[in-house]
C-alpha cells in the first residue's frame, strides 16, 4: 500500500503545484483562496509522502510484501477510461455544441455504454431519458433566469 500511496501522493502534489503556478495569472485578490488551498494541499501531500515513505522503508526492512501498484482489474480500468473519454468529449463539446446538447449526449452515452441489457428497447430508453433531462435542464434554467452562452447549438 505504501508504494501506491507514495505515487498517488506525488501525482496529487503535481496537480496542486500546477494550480499554484496558475494562480500567478490571477489578480492578487482573486488568487488569495486558491493559493492558500494549493499551499495547504502541497503541505499535506508532503506530510503524507513523508509518512508513507517511512512505512515503505519499514516494510522493506521487515520483508513484508507491498500491495499491487494498480488496484483496479482490467475490466474496471477499461470502464474508467471509457468514462474519462466521455467526460473529455463532453467538456470539448461545451465549446462547440453548447451545454445542453453536450450534456444530453454525454448522459445518453454513459447510459448506453454502461447499460447492462443492450437491446433496442433499453438503448432507446436511455437516449430518451438523456433527452428528457436536457428538456428538464432547459426549463429549470429558464425558470431560474440562467442564460446559456451562445454556441453553435444551445
Buried (B, 14 or more C-beta within 10 A) or exposed (E): EBBBBBBBBEEBBEBBBEBBEEBEEEEEEEBEEBBEBBEEBBEBBEEBBEBBBEBBEEBEEEEEEEEEEEEEEEEEEEBEEBBEEBEEEBEEBBEEBBBBBBBBBBBBBBBBBEEEEEEEEBBEBBBEBBBEBBEEBBEEBEEEEEEBEEBEEB
